[in-house]
Structures are given as structure tokens and as C-alpha cells.
């Protein structure tokens, strides 16, 4: 495993170039740099998956809340009529 300072620099470089070119870093000559690129790619994928999961739960909760509120409004209108 690479030194923490070197790996931090590689991760900063990968974040700077974004997701469009990490394969370039993975195909580079340095084995340690290639391993750091794979770890960074996995970390980014995990982060994205968690964000999507949280967004899914939020949308689902919002949908159920909207349906519940609409039901309460409908019930209230039925009682008033």
C-alpha cells in the first residue's frame, strides 16, 4: 500500500480529472497508483449508491405523505358535504 501522502495526492488528482479519465490512471505504469485508482473508483461508486438509496427513500416517504394528506383532505371534504 502506498504512503498516505502519495495516495492522498493521487486521490486529489483523480477527483480533479473526474470520472471521465480514471481508467487512464488505472492503466498507468505505477502499480500502487493503479490500486489507489481502483480504491477511489470503488469509494465513489459506494458514495453514489448510498446517495441514490437515500434519495429513493426520501421520494418514497414524500409520496406516502402526499397520499396520506390527500386522503385526509378527501375525508374532511366528505364529512363537510
ABEGO torsion letter per residue (X at the ends): XBBAAAAAAAAAAAAAAEAAAAAAAAABABAAAAAAAAAAAAAAAAAAAAAAAAAAAAAAAAAAAAAAAAAAAAAAAAAAX
